[in-house]
Amino acid sequence: MQPYQFSMGKILDWREDLEEEARNTVKAAELKVRKEEQRLEALLKDSRKLKSDRLFNANIDSVKRHSLYQDMLNDKIIQQRLQIKEVEQELVAAQTALMKANKDKRMMEKLEEKERFLHIEAEKKEEQKQLDEISTLQFGRNFVFNPKS
């Protein structure tokens, strides 16, 4: 008998590659979300520090500068939060693509499993057929050379 080879092996390999790419995309998106969250945390830290520094400044010019800087930081914080939402949407899309790729790969693996099972069953039938043929020939030889009548 010939060794088993999945008829759609190349498709399965392709789907495994797609799943790996999707997994890498998800990892990259997760990393991007973390970086954006770290940027937001840094902005919030600066904002808190600025608020605490403002308490000790009594000079009008420094208060004015602090106020302008605080407004700019607030705008950056808002923009950063929007950026985080966009990156999180990209992450959700990447996770959805990964789930689809995983589902497609599992479907091909189940097809391979079924095909392998059918191949093994066909091998067993062929082997049984050969054994039956050998038994029949053996019986015929024994019957011809040792008739019991």
Secondary structure, DSSP 8 states (H G I E B T S, - for coil): ------TTHHHHHHHHHHHHHHHHHHHHHHHHHHHHHHHHHHHHHHHHHHHHHHTT---HHHHHHHHHHHHHHHHHHHHHHHHHHHHHHHHHHHHHHHHHHHHHHHHHHHHHHHHHHHHHHHHHHHHHHHHHHHHHHHHHHHHHHS---
